[in-house]
Amino acid sequence: MTEASPARANMGFIGAIVAVATIGGFLFGYDSGAVNGTQDGLAKAFGLVPGSFSPSNGLGFTVASLLIGCFIGAFFAGRLADLMGRRNTMMLAALLFLIGAILQGVAHSHGLFLSARIMGGMAVGAASVLSPAYISEVAPASIRGRMTTVQQIMIITGLTAAFLVNYFLAASAGQSTAAFWAGIEAWRWMYLMQALPAAIFLIALLLIPESPRYLVSKGRNAAALAVLTRLFGSEVADAKLGEIRATFNEDHRPRLSDVAAPAGTRSLLGMRPIVWVGIMLAVFQQLVGINVIFYYGATLWQLAGFSESDSLLINIVSGAVSIAACFVTIAVIDKIGRKPLLLIGSAGMAATLFVMVYAFSHGSLDPAGNLVLSKDLGMIAVVAANLYVIFFNVSWGPVMWVMLGEMFPNQIRGSALAVAGFFQWFANFVVSFTFPGMAKNLGLAASYTFYGVCAVISFFLVQKFIRETKGKELEEMVG
């Protein structure tokens, strides 16, 4: 197997490609986090009811509607990536980001806002699966984990940028529902600000090449060789082209049915075992409850007794801590591997989640039924939450996306990503959709107990089913 080593690779070119591709991650994070400070504005503008799951007037449904678009976008992006290319599909996602941001900011009907949010969600879902897959297909195996982890840094940077923008817009206007620039409410500007990076992403994608593995899948071997030569040099390119060609089925181009188990082999519901492993990773990344903090951070901390201003500041701190944690991952992922990081993350998240359960379970209720924490318990909850965020972003946050981008054989990568991406975002939708009701009816302690139990289960699933992919060429992946 020919190794495309960093010493022989055009690292400047690869770095530029990674920089462009991960703008999609930034937008993924920004669009996901922007809603965090807009919920009072949404409730006021559209007459939404906090804790309600009703599609017509529920705040929970409106927040989670992004995720409906996400699991649709993730599924179809995986398939479109095989049909029209990784880069072209990312360009379509960039356009959806741009249109969705503008419409979310200007919508004055709930129906239009929901449509725009679903549109933005389709872009988020597409970017979530395509950016790491594209990076994995152009980076040398020995540094592929580090390069793909940049995607998670950009996701968290996007989230943190949304938190910062939300905080300063709300502070400048006096509150999120007050009028600001051009008489437009501050919460609307929280969505409109995303249009700028979306436009940059769309233009920058014109400057990077198509994935060589996609080009080979379409029989465009000369174009693939040209890209491989620019990436790794002529000495490596010829041999690498031959190895890539050998991994594709000569009888047909990649198709969705490739995720089915070959005839005569044992499988669950007819799918390849490696696809089920991908689904497991995708689902449990969400069942540990990370996006409850990302999507409902301001609401969560207000439920725990903090003011709106303090809650938004806590979000910013969590975002900064997350970015720092991802840099740790970059330093170690290609040295110690993916599986050890997942195990460390599962154990750490379980411990910190149960500390949060302790804090929430010892709080009291005010006359309105809202949870009130003492100063000490509040500090315990904040510290535990930030430690939880660190463990997630050292492990499951980036590593799940790294593995989904690299663990599947070339022939099934697009289709397997479509399936795993669908389940990932569907699980995200379920967790985000149910949290307001769980928090209201069961309490924060019971809600976080569920997420903690899922973290414990994830430890044993990783131990049994995950195979290490550190340092392996994509052409070595089997399943």
N, C-alpha and C positions, 0 to 999 in steps of 0.2 A: 504494500500500500504506500503510495507516494505521499510524503508529508510536506505540506506547504508551510514551511517554517517561517516565523517572523523575520528571521535573518535574511531570507530570500524574497520576502514579500514587500510590496510597495505599501509600507505602513502609512505614508501620508495619504495615499489614495483611499486605503481602507478606512483610515480615520475620518476622512471627509464623508465617505459613504455612511459610516456609523452616525456621524453628527447629523446628517440629513434624515436618515431613517428614524432616529430617535426623537425628532421633533414630533412625530406621531405619538410617541410616549408622553411627551410634554402635554400635548393636546388631550390625550387620554386622561391624564391626571387633572388638568385644568377643568375640563368639562365635568369630570366626576366630582371635583371639589367645589365648583362654583355654587352649587345649590346649597352648600353648607350654611352660608350666611344670608340666603334669600328667602328662607321659609316664612318669616313674618310677612314679607312683601307679597309672596305668593298667596298666603292665606287671606290677606287684606284685598288684593287685586281681584282674586277669583272666588272669594267666599269659601275657601277650603276649610275643612274641619280636621284639626290635628288628631291623629290616632285613627282616623277613618280610612277604610280600604276601598271606599266607593270610587269607581272610575269617574263619576260625575262631579264629586265635590271632596274627595279624600286627599289630604295632604300626603299621606303615605303612598298612595297610588301615583300622585303627581311626581313625587321625588323618585320613586322606583321606575317610572315610565321610561327613563333613560335606559334602564337595563333591559326593557323589552326590545328596544332597538339594538342593544348590545348583543344579545344572543342571536338575533336575526343577522346582524352584521357580521359577527364572528363566523357563523355557519356559511353564509354566502361568500364571504371574503375568501375562506379557505378554498371553496370551489372555483371562484372567479380567478384566484391566483394561479390555478392550474389551467384555466381557459384563456385568460388574457394577460397573465404575467403579474409578478409581485409588484413591480413599480407602477404599472398602470392601475392596478387595484388600489394601491396607496394614494394615487392621484385622485381617484374617485372619492376615497375617504376624506382627503383634504378638502375637496369641494363640499362634501356634506358637512364637515366641520364648520366651514365658512358660512354656508347658508343657515345651518342650524343655530349658530351663535347669534347671528343678526335677528333671526325670527324669534328666538327666545327672549331677546332684549326688547323687541318692539311689540310683541303680541299683546293684544288687549282682549282676546277671547281665550277661554280655557282650552277650547278645542284646538286652536292654532298653536297655543303654547305646547300642548301635549304632542301634536304632530311634529313641531320643531324639536322637541326634546327627544322624541323617538328617532328622528333624523340624525341628531347629534349622537345618539346612542349607537346607531348603525356605524357611524364613523369610528367611535370609540372601540366597538367590538372588532371592526376590521383592523384598526391599528394595533390592537392588543395581540392579535395572532400573527399579523404580517411582519411587523417590525422585527421581532426576535427571530422569526423564521428567515427573513431576508438577510439579517446580519449573520446568522449561523451558516448561511450558504455562501458568504463571501469571505469569512474570517478564517485564518489558520486554526487548526484544531487545538493547538497548544495554548492559544489565547482566546478561544471562542467564548468561554465562560465569562471572561472579563469584558469582552466586547459586548456581549448580549446583556450583561448586568447593567451596562450604561442605560439600557432601556428603562430599568427600574428606577435608576437615579432620576431620569427625566420624568417618569411618572410622578415620583414624589416631588420633584421640583415643580411640576405643573400643579400638583395639589397645593404645595406651599405657596406658590405664586397666587393661586386662587384665594387662599386664606389671607395672604398679605393684601391683595387687592380689595377683598371683601372688608377687611378690617379698616383700611385707610379710607375707602369710600364711605363706609358707615360712620367712621369718626369724623370725616370732613363734612358730611351732610348732617351730622347730629344723630342720625339713626338710619337703618337700612331702608326704611319706608319713606324717608324725607326726599324732597326734590333736590336734584343736584345739577350737573351741567345741562344746559339747554332745557331746564325744567323737567328733565327725565329723572325718575326716582333712582336713588343710589343702587337699589337691588337690580334694576334693569341694566345698569352699567356693568354690574358684575358679570353678566353674560356677554354684553357687547364687546368687552375688552378682549375676548378670545378671538375676535375676527382678525386681529393683527398677526398673531403667530400662525393662524390657519392659512392666511394668504402667503406668508413666508414659506410655509411647508409646501404649498402647492407649486410655487415657483421653483424652490430648491430641488424638488423631485425631478425636474427637467434636466438637472445637471449630473445625475448619477445613472449608472448602467442597469440593465436588467440582470436578474440573477442568472449565472451561467447554468445552473442546474435546471431552471425553467427552460432556458434556450435549448438545452440538450433534449428535454422532454418533448419539445416541439420539432425536433430534428434539425434545428438551426445550429449545426455544429461549428460552422465557420465563425458565426457571431459569438458562440460560447467560447471558442478558442481565443478570440480577440480579447474578450473580457478576462479570461483566465490569465492570459499573457500580461495584461495590465496589472492584474492583482498579484501574480506570483512569479512572473518572469517566464521566458520561453523554455527554459530547461525543465521546469515543472509542468507547464501548461499542457504539453502534448500527452504526457503520461496521465495527468489528472483527468483530461478529457476522456481518455479510454476507460478509466475506472468509473467515471460517472455514467458513461454510456452503458456499461455492463450492468448497472443497477436498475435500469429501466426495462420494462417488459417490451420485447420487440413486437409482440402481437397487438398491443394497444397502448394508447397514451394513458396517463393517470386518470382514474375515474373514481367516483364515490364508492362503487362496489368493491374496490381494492381493499377496503377496510374489513371485508368479510374474511373469515378464516378459510384457508384453502380446504378443498374437499378432502374428507377423510381425517381431518385433525379435530381434536377436542376443543370446544370453545363455549363461551357463555353467550347465549342469544345470537350465535353465529358470527360474532366479531373476533378479530385477532386479539390474543391476550395483551399485546403491547398497546392496543387501542384502549382496552379497559384500564390498564395502568395509567395511561394519560388522563382518562376520565377521572380516576381516583385522585390523582394529583390536582386536577382542575377543581373538583368539587370540594375537597377538604381544604384547599386554600381559602375558600369562602366560608365553610362551616365553622372555622375558628373565630369568625366574627370581626375580622379586620375592618370591613367596610362600614360596620356600625360606627366606628370611631371616625372614619373618613367622611361618610355621608351625613351622620347625625352628631358629629362632635359637639357643635354648639348646643344642640338640643340636649344631648346627653349630659353635658356639664351643667347646663341650667337645671336639669332634673336633679342633679347632684348638689344643687344649691349655689352655683356660681352665677355671677351676673353675665349679661350678654357680652359685654366688653371683655371680661376676664375669660369667658369661654372661647372667644375668637383668638385671644392671645395664647391660650393653651393649645389651640389648633396649630398656631404658627410654631410653637415650641416643638410639638409632635412632628411637624413636617421637617423642621431642621434636624431633629434627632434621627428621623428616618433617612435623610440624605447621608448623614454621617455613617449610619449603619451600613448603607449600601457600599460605601467606600471600603469598609472592612471586607465585604463580600468580594469586591474586585481584587483585593490583596490576596485572598486565600482560596477562591473557588477553583482555580486551575492548579492549586497545590494540594489541598486536602480532598477535593472532590465535591460532588453534588450531594451524595447520600449522607455523609457525616453532617453537612450543614442542615439538611432537612431534619435529621434526628435531633440535633442541638436545638433547632427552632421549635420543634414540637414539644420538647421537654420544657424549654424556657417559657413558651406561650402558655402551656398548661399551668405552670407554677404561678405566673403573674396574673393570669385570669382568675385563679382561685383566691389570690390576695385581694383582687378587686371585689370578688364575691363577698369576702370577709368584710371589707369596708362598707359595701352597700347594704349588707344584711344587718349591720349594727347602727345604721342611720335611723332617724325618726321621721315622722310625717307631720307636715304642717296642717292647719285646718282645711286647706284645699286639697289635701291628699298628696302633696308633692314631697319627694324625698328631701330631707335636710341632713347634711353631714356636719359633724363638728369640724373644727379647724384641723385637728389631727387626722381624723378619718378622711377628710377631703384631701389632705396632703398625701396620705397613703395611697388613695385612689389615683391621684395624678401621677405619682412616682411609678406605681405599678403599671399604669396605662402606658407611660413612656418606655418603661422596660419591655413591656409586651410589644410595643411598636418596634423597638430595637431588635428583639428576637425575630419578629416577623420579617423585617427588612434585611436581616443578615441571612435569612434562610428562605422561607416559603415565598416571600415576595418576589425576589429576583430568580430564585432557583427553579421555581415552577415554570416560569416563562423560558428560562434557558433550556430546560429539559424538553418542553413541548417543541421548541424550535429545532432540537437536535436528535431526539430519541427515536424518531420514526425513520424507516427506510425511505430513500428518495422516491420510490414509486408511489408510496401512500402518504407522503408528508402533507400535501395540501388537503387531502380528504380527511386524514386523521386529525389535522388541526381544525378542520370544520366541525368535526364531531366533538372533540375535546373542548374547543372554544365555545360551542353551543352550551355544553353542560356547565362550563365554568361560569358563564354569564347567567344561565338559568338559576344556578345555585346562588349567585350574587343577588339576583332579583328576589328569590325566595327569602333570603336572609334580610335584605333591606326592606322588603315589603312587609315582613312580619314583625320587625323590631318595634315599631311604634305601638302596636297592639300588645306585644309581649311585655314591653316596659310598663304600659298602662295597666294591664290586667294581671300580670304575674309579678311585676317588679323587676328592678335591675338585677337583683341578686339571683333570681331564678333564671333570668335570661342569660346572664354570664356563666352560670353553672352549665348550661347547655353548651356554650361555646368552649368551655374548659374541658368538658367530657369529650367533645369532638377532637380537641388538641391531643388528648391522651390516646384516643383511637388512632389518630394519624401517625403517632410514633410507631405503633406496632405494624400498621400497614406499610410504612416505608421500610421498616426492618425486614419484612417478608417479601415484598414485591419489587422494590426498586433495584435496578441494575445500574452500576456506575457507568457513566459515559465520559468521564474526564479523559482528555487526550486522544479520544477515538475520532478517526475521520468519519464523516457522514456516510461514506460508502461502506463502513463496517457495521452500521446499525442493522439489526435484524429484528424480525417480529412477525 
